[in-house]
Amino acid sequence: MNYKEYLKTLIGRRGTLDMPKNGPHYTLHFNESDSRHKNAHLVDVDDNFVVIHHDVYGILRIPLSSLW
């Protein structure tokens, strides 16, 4: 299973999204123990983009190459 297929299994799950500070990469975390910081959920994964609904920023389309 590649990373894109793995992300498709996580559609609908809530987690945290770390925004890039000094680079182009975002990080998704789904196995965090502190549920107060669940600020995003995965909406869709296609060939080039991951669609995430963030509680503060709304819908984000992140290039798959920018997601770690």
Biopython code that builds the backbone (N, CA, C, O; Angstrom):
import numpy as np
from Bio.PDB.StructureBuilder import StructureBuilder

atoms = [
    (1, "MET", "N", (0.852, -1.175, 0.000)),
    (1, "MET", "CA", (0.000, 0.000, 0.000)),
    (1, "MET", "C", (0.898, 1.238, 0.000)),
    (1, "MET", "O", (1.798, 1.360, 0.830)),
    (2, "ASN", "N", (0.647, 2.149, -0.932)),
    (2, "ASN", "CA", (1.425, 3.380, -0.954)),
    (2, "ASN", "C", (0.767, 4.439, -0.061)),
    (2, "ASN", "O", (-0.312, 4.213, 0.488)),
    (3, "TYR", "N", (1.416, 5.579, 0.078)),
    (3, "TYR", "CA", (0.959, 6.615, 0.999)),
    (3, "TYR", "C", (-0.410, 7.162, 0.609)),
    (3, "TYR", "O", (-1.241, 7.424, 1.478)),
    (4, "LYS", "N", (-0.652, 7.337, -0.689)),
    (4, "LYS", "CA", (-1.939, 7.863, -1.153)),
    (4, "LYS", "C", (-3.069, 6.890, -0.807)),
    (4, "LYS", "O", (-4.138, 7.317, -0.372)),
    (5, "GLU", "N", (-2.844, 5.597, -0.995)),
    (5, "GLU", "CA", (-3.854, 4.599, -0.643)),
    (5, "GLU", "C", (-4.088, 4.572, 0.867)),
    (5, "GLU", "O", (-5.221, 4.407, 1.318)),
    (6, "TYR", "N", (-3.028, 4.733, 1.641)),
    (6, "TYR", "CA", (-3.157, 4.784, 3.090)),
    (6, "TYR", "C", (-4.007, 5.987, 3.515)),
    (6, "TYR", "O", (-4.876, 5.860, 4.378)),
    (7, "LEU", "N", (-3.757, 7.147, 2.912)),
    (7, "LEU", "CA", (-4.543, 8.338, 3.240)),
    (7, "LEU", "C", (-6.021, 8.129, 2.925)),
    (7, "LEU", "O", (-6.879, 8.628, 3.653)),
    (8, "LYS", "N", (-6.329, 7.407, 1.863)),
    (8, "LYS", "CA", (-7.729, 7.153, 1.515)),
    (8, "LYS", "C", (-8.433, 6.352, 2.601)),
    (8, "LYS", "O", (-9.644, 6.487, 2.775)),
    (9, "THR", "N", (-7.702, 5.524, 3.330)),
    (9, "THR", "CA", (-8.321, 4.763, 4.426)),
    (9, "THR", "C", (-8.629, 5.663, 5.613)),
    (9, "THR", "O", (-9.387, 5.264, 6.497)),
    (10, "LEU", "N", (-8.067, 6.859, 5.658)),
    (10, "LEU", "CA", (-8.264, 7.781, 6.774)),
    (10, "LEU", "C", (-9.316, 8.848, 6.496)),
    (10, "LEU", "O", (-9.529, 9.725, 7.334)),
    (11, "ILE", "N", (-9.971, 8.798, 5.353)),
    (11, "ILE", "CA", (-10.989, 9.796, 5.011)),
    (11, "ILE", "C", (-12.087, 9.773, 6.074)),
    (11, "ILE", "O", (-12.611, 8.718, 6.430)),
    (12, "GLY", "N", (-12.417, 10.962, 6.567)),
    (12, "GLY", "CA", (-13.440, 11.101, 7.593)),
    (12, "GLY", "C", (-12.904, 11.130, 9.012)),
    (12, "GLY", "O", (-13.623, 11.525, 9.930)),
    (13, "ARG", "N", (-11.665, 10.722, 9.214)),
    (13, "ARG", "CA", (-11.094, 10.740, 10.558)),
    (13, "ARG", "C", (-10.607, 12.125, 10.918)),
    (13, "ARG", "O", (-10.149, 12.882, 10.062)),
    (14, "ARG", "N", (-10.712, 12.448, 12.205)),
    (14, "ARG", "CA", (-10.235, 13.736, 12.701)),
    (14, "ARG", "C", (-8.835, 13.582, 13.260)),
    (14, "ARG", "O", (-8.483, 12.553, 13.837)),
    (15, "GLY", "N", (-8.049, 14.620, 13.077)),
    (15, "GLY", "CA", (-6.690, 14.639, 13.595)),
    (15, "GLY", "C", (-6.178, 16.062, 13.680)),
    (15, "GLY", "O", (-6.956, 17.016, 13.706)),
    (16, "THR", "N", (-4.886, 16.193, 13.722)),
    (16, "THR", "CA", (-4.279, 17.516, 13.751)),
    (16, "THR", "C", (-3.491, 17.729, 12.475)),
    (16, "THR", "O", (-2.969, 16.788, 11.876)),
    (17, "LEU", "N", (-3.418, 18.979, 12.076)),
    (17, "LEU", "CA", (-2.653, 19.360, 10.893)),
    (17, "LEU", "C", (-1.628, 20.385, 11.325)),
    (17, "LEU", "O", (-1.983, 21.471, 11.782)),
    (18, "ASP", "N", (-0.360, 20.047, 11.185)),
    (18, "ASP", "CA", (0.718, 20.989, 11.467)),
    (18, "ASP", "C", (1.027, 21.761, 10.197)),
    (18, "ASP", "O", (1.352, 21.178, 9.163)),
    (19, "MET", "N", (0.921, 23.075, 10.287)),
    (19, "MET", "CA", (1.198, 23.950, 9.151)),
    (19, "MET", "C", (2.706, 24.146, 9.010)),
    (19, "MET", "O", (3.427, 24.122, 10.007)),
    (20, "PRO", "N", (3.185, 24.337, 7.793)),
    (20, "PRO", "CA", (4.618, 24.549, 7.600)),
    (20, "PRO", "C", (5.067, 25.897, 8.162)),
    (20, "PRO", "O", (4.388, 26.910, 7.995)),
    (21, "LYS", "N", (6.200, 25.891, 8.816)),
    (21, "LYS", "CA", (6.757, 27.128, 9.347)),
    (21, "LYS", "C", (7.913, 27.633, 8.477)),
    (21, "LYS", "O", (7.964, 28.812, 8.126)),
    (22, "ASN", "N", (8.823, 26.748, 8.141)),
    (22, "ASN", "CA", (9.990, 27.143, 7.343)),
    (22, "ASN", "C", (10.157, 26.267, 6.106)),
    (22, "ASN", "O", (11.274, 26.071, 5.627)),
    (23, "GLY", "N", (9.085, 25.758, 5.606)),
    (23, "GLY", "CA", (9.198, 24.905, 4.432)),
    (23, "GLY", "C", (7.823, 24.635, 3.852)),
    (23, "GLY", "O", (6.821, 25.141, 4.357)),
    (24, "PRO", "N", (7.772, 23.849, 2.806)),
    (24, "PRO", "CA", (6.508, 23.628, 2.113)),
    (24, "PRO", "C", (5.705, 22.423, 2.610)),
    (24, "PRO", "O", (4.707, 22.061, 1.986)),
    (25, "HIS", "N", (6.112, 21.796, 3.712)),
    (25, "HIS", "CA", (5.496, 20.523, 4.095)),
    (25, "HIS", "C", (4.523, 20.641, 5.261)),
    (25, "HIS", "O", (4.790, 21.318, 6.254)),
    (26, "TYR", "N", (3.384, 19.960, 5.112)),
    (26, "TYR", "CA", (2.369, 19.842, 6.144)),
    (26, "TYR", "C", (2.504, 18.452, 6.768)),
    (26, "TYR", "O", (3.022, 17.533, 6.133)),
    (27, "THR", "N", (2.042, 18.297, 8.005)),
    (27, "THR", "CA", (2.072, 16.995, 8.657)),
    (27, "THR", "C", (0.708, 16.712, 9.271)),
    (27, "THR", "O", (0.169, 17.534, 10.012)),
    (28, "LEU", "N", (0.152, 15.542, 8.958)),
    (28, "LEU", "CA", (-1.105, 15.097, 9.550)),
    (28, "LEU", "C", (-0.810, 14.099, 10.657)),
    (28, "LEU", "O", (0.039, 13.220, 10.505)),
    (29, "HIS", "N", (-1.521, 14.242, 11.779)),
    (29, "HIS", "CA", (-1.393, 13.298, 12.890)),
    (29, "HIS", "C", (-2.798, 12.801, 13.233)),
    (29, "HIS", "O", (-3.697, 13.605, 13.477)),
    (30, "PHE", "N", (-2.987, 11.492, 13.252)),
    (30, "PHE", "CA", (-4.297, 10.937, 13.569)),
    (30, "PHE", "C", (-4.315, 10.167, 14.879)),
    (30, "PHE", "O", (-5.394, 9.852, 15.380)),
    (31, "ASN", "N", (-3.168, 9.856, 15.445)),
    (31, "ASN", "CA", (-3.117, 9.030, 16.643)),
    (31, "ASN", "C", (-2.672, 9.815, 17.859)),
    (31, "ASN", "O", (-1.912, 9.306, 18.682)),
    (32, "GLU", "N", (-3.132, 11.037, 17.982)),
    (32, "GLU", "CA", (-2.771, 11.876, 19.115)),
    (32, "GLU", "C", (-3.666, 11.532, 20.300)),
    (32, "GLU", "O", (-4.860, 11.288, 20.126)),
    (33, "SER", "N", (-3.099, 11.512, 21.495)),
    (33, "SER", "CA", (-3.880, 11.158, 22.670)),
    (33, "SER", "C", (-4.700, 12.325, 23.205)),
    (33, "SER", "O", (-5.680, 12.094, 23.913)),
    (34, "ASP", "N", (-4.346, 13.547, 22.902)),
    (34, "ASP", "CA", (-5.052, 14.721, 23.406)),
    (34, "ASP", "C", (-6.131, 15.130, 22.408)),
    (34, "ASP", "O", (-5.833, 15.787, 21.411)),
    (35, "SER", "N", (-7.361, 14.752, 22.662)),
    (35, "SER", "CA", (-8.438, 14.985, 21.708)),
    (35, "SER", "C", (-8.879, 16.445, 21.646)),
    (35, "SER", "O", (-9.652, 16.798, 20.755)),
    (36, "ARG", "N", (-8.427, 17.298, 22.541)),
    (36, "ARG", "CA", (-8.800, 18.719, 22.495)),
    (36, "ARG", "C", (-8.193, 19.413, 21.291)),
    (36, "ARG", "O", (-8.686, 20.464, 20.881)),
    (37, "HIS", "N", (-7.142, 18.861, 20.713)),
    (37, "HIS", "CA", (-6.447, 19.509, 19.604)),
    (37, "HIS", "C", (-6.771, 18.875, 18.254)),
    (37, "HIS", "O", (-5.970, 18.967, 17.323)),
    (38, "LYS", "N", (-7.908, 18.248, 18.138)),
    (38, "LYS", "CA", (-8.325, 17.669, 16.860)),
    (38, "LYS", "C", (-8.882, 18.793, 16.006)),
    (38, "LYS", "O", (-10.044, 19.169, 16.165)),
    (39, "ASN", "N", (-8.089, 19.329, 15.116)),
    (39, "ASN", "CA", (-8.486, 20.530, 14.397)),
    (39, "ASN", "C", (-8.751, 20.330, 12.912)),
    (39, "ASN", "O", (-9.037, 21.299, 12.209)),
    (40, "ALA", "N", (-8.664, 19.104, 12.419)),
    (40, "ALA", "CA", (-8.837, 18.898, 10.988)),
    (40, "ALA", "C", (-9.371, 17.491, 10.733)),
    (40, "ALA", "O", (-9.157, 16.577, 11.529)),
    (41, "HIS", "N", (-10.061, 17.336, 9.620)),
    (41, "HIS", "CA", (-10.389, 15.976, 9.190)),
    (41, "HIS", "C", (-10.221, 15.866, 7.679)),
    (41, "HIS", "O", (-10.427, 16.815, 6.923)),
    (42, "LEU", "N", (-9.841, 14.674, 7.288)),
    (42, "LEU", "CA", (-9.548, 14.377, 5.896)),
    (42, "LEU", "C", (-10.855, 14.194, 5.141)),
    (42, "LEU", "O", (-11.699, 13.391, 5.540)),
    (43, "VAL", "N", (-11.026, 14.942, 4.045)),
    (43, "VAL", "CA", (-12.262, 14.919, 3.278)),
    (43, "VAL", "C", (-12.113, 14.062, 2.023)),
    (43, "VAL", "O", (-12.987, 13.250, 1.720)),
    (44, "ASP", "N", (-11.005, 14.238, 1.288)),
    (44, "ASP", "CA", (-10.840, 13.535, 0.021)),
    (44, "ASP", "C", (-9.365, 13.447, -0.339)),
    (44, "ASP", "O", (-8.555, 14.277, 0.075)),
    (45, "VAL", "N", (-9.036, 12.425, -1.117)),
    (45, "VAL", "CA", (-7.684, 12.249, -1.650)),
    (45, "VAL", "C", (-7.832, 11.931, -3.130)),
    (45, "VAL", "O", (-8.523, 10.981, -3.498)),
    (46, "ASP", "N", (-7.181, 12.729, -3.987)),
    (46, "ASP", "CA", (-7.175, 12.400, -5.406)),
    (46, "ASP", "C", (-5.737, 12.233, -5.872)),
    (46, "ASP", "O", (-4.838, 12.075, -5.045)),
    (47, "ASP", "N", (-5.504, 12.264, -7.161)),
    (47, "ASP", "CA", (-4.166, 11.985, -7.685)),
    (47, "ASP", "C", (-3.116, 13.001, -7.264)),
    (47, "ASP", "O", (-1.958, 12.637, -7.058)),
    (48, "ASN", "N", (-3.497, 14.262, -7.133)),
    (48, "ASN", "CA", (-2.510, 15.305, -6.862)),
    (48, "ASN", "C", (-2.726, 16.074, -5.563)),
    (48, "ASN", "O", (-1.800, 16.717, -5.070)),
    (49, "PHE", "N", (-3.928, 16.018, -5.002)),
    (49, "PHE", "CA", (-4.256, 16.840, -3.841)),
    (49, "PHE", "C", (-4.917, 16.033, -2.736)),
    (49, "PHE", "O", (-5.535, 14.996, -2.975)),
    (50, "VAL", "N", (-4.768, 16.541, -1.521)),
    (50, "VAL", "CA", (-5.489, 16.043, -0.358)),
    (50, "VAL", "C", (-6.388, 17.191, 0.093)),
    (50, "VAL", "O", (-5.928, 18.323, 0.240)),
    (51, "VAL", "N", (-7.662, 16.900, 0.311)),
    (51, "VAL", "CA", (-8.609, 17.923, 0.741)),
    (51, "VAL", "C", (-8.872, 17.712, 2.229)),
    (51, "VAL", "O", (-9.268, 16.630, 2.663)),
    (52, "ILE", "N", (-8.642, 18.772, 2.994)),
    (52, "ILE", "CA", (-8.783, 18.714, 4.444)),
    (52, "ILE", "C", (-9.699, 19.845, 4.879)),
    (52, "ILE", "O", (-9.587, 20.970, 4.391)),
    (53, "HIS", "N", (-10.608, 19.542, 5.802)),
    (53, "HIS", "CA", (-11.407, 20.604, 6.406)),
    (53, "HIS", "C", (-10.774, 20.936, 7.746)),
    (53, "HIS", "O", (-10.732, 20.100, 8.649)),
    (54, "HIS", "N", (-10.287, 22.153, 7.867)),
    (54, "HIS", "CA", (-9.621, 22.617, 9.085)),
    (54, "HIS", "C", (-10.611, 23.482, 9.857)),
    (54, "HIS", "O", (-11.335, 24.281, 9.263)),
    (55, "ASP", "N", (-10.646, 23.324, 11.180)),
    (55, "ASP", "CA", (-11.603, 24.064, 12.000)),
    (55, "ASP", "C", (-11.425, 25.575, 11.907)),
    (55, "ASP", "O", (-12.405, 26.311, 12.031)),
    (56, "VAL", "N", (-10.223, 26.050, 11.694)),
    (56, "VAL", "CA", (-9.960, 27.488, 11.630)),
    (56, "VAL", "C", (-9.893, 27.997, 10.197)),
    (56, "VAL", "O", (-10.468, 29.039, 9.883)),
    (57, "TYR", "N", (-9.195, 27.269, 9.324)),
    (57, "TYR", "CA", (-8.935, 27.752, 7.963)),
    (57, "TYR", "C", (-9.935, 27.275, 6.923)),
    (57, "TYR", "O", (-9.866, 27.705, 5.772)),
    (58, "GLY", "N", (-10.852, 26.411, 7.288)),
    (58, "GLY", "CA", (-11.841, 25.904, 6.333)),
    (58, "GLY", "C", (-11.259, 24.802, 5.461)),
    (58, "GLY", "O", (-10.413, 24.024, 5.902)),
    (59, "ILE", "N", (-11.726, 24.746, 4.216)),
    (59, "ILE", "CA", (-11.274, 23.710, 3.286)),
    (59, "ILE", "C", (-9.900, 24.072, 2.737)),
    (59, "ILE", "O", (-9.694, 25.173, 2.226)),
    (60, "LEU", "N", (-8.966, 23.134, 2.848)),
    (60, "LEU", "CA", (-7.614, 23.302, 2.314)),
    (60, "LEU", "C", (-7.354, 22.218, 1.282)),
    (60, "LEU", "O", (-7.634, 21.044, 1.524)),
    (61, "ARG", "N", (-6.825, 22.606, 0.141)),
    (61, "ARG", "CA", (-6.371, 21.640, -0.871)),
    (61, "ARG", "C", (-4.851, 21.659, -0.841)),
    (61, "ARG", "O", (-4.218, 22.611, -1.299)),
    (62, "ILE", "N", (-4.287, 20.614, -0.304)),
    (62, "ILE", "CA", (-2.844, 20.538, -0.129)),
    (62, "ILE", "C", (-2.276, 19.580, -1.175)),
    (62, "ILE", "O", (-2.768, 18.460, -1.314)),
    (63, "PRO", "N", (-1.250, 20.004, -1.912)),
    (63, "PRO", "CA", (-0.625, 19.077, -2.865)),
    (63, "PRO", "C", (-0.099, 17.844, -2.132)),
    (63, "PRO", "O", (0.502, 17.954, -1.063)),
    (64, "LEU", "N", (-0.329, 16.696, -2.707)),
    (64, "LEU", "CA", (0.111, 15.444, -2.092)),
    (64, "LEU", "C", (1.610, 15.449, -1.834)),
    (64, "LEU", "O", (2.073, 14.848, -0.864)),
    (65, "SER", "N", (2.365, 16.114, -2.682)),
    (65, "SER", "CA", (3.816, 16.177, -2.515)),
    (65, "SER", "C", (4.244, 17.042, -1.320)),
    (65, "SER", "O", (5.396, 16.970, -0.893)),
    (66, "SER", "N", (3.326, 17.861, -0.774)),
    (66, "SER", "CA", (3.650, 18.717, 0.365)),
    (66, "SER", "C", (3.231, 18.121, 1.698)),
    (66, "SER", "O", (3.395, 18.755, 2.741)),
    (67, "LEU", "N", (2.692, 16.911, 1.676)),
    (67, "LEU", "CA", (2.188, 16.290, 2.893)),
    (67, "LEU", "C", (3.137, 15.206, 3.371)),
    (67, "LEU", "O", (3.545, 14.338, 2.599)),
    (68, "TRP", "N", (3.482, 15.263, 4.642)),
    (68, "TRP", "CA", (4.361, 14.247, 5.245)),
    (68, "TRP", "C", (3.584, 13.415, 6.191)),
    (68, "TRP", "O", (4.134, 12.501, 6.806)),
]
sb = StructureBuilder()
sb.init_structure("model")
sb.init_model(0)
sb.init_chain("A")
sb.init_seg("    ")
for serial, (resi, resn, name, xyz) in enumerate(atoms, 1):
    if name == "N":
        sb.init_residue(resn, " ", resi, " ")
    sb.init_atom(name, np.array(xyz, "f"), 0.0, 1.0, " ", f" {name:<3s}", serial, name[0])
structure = sb.get_structure()
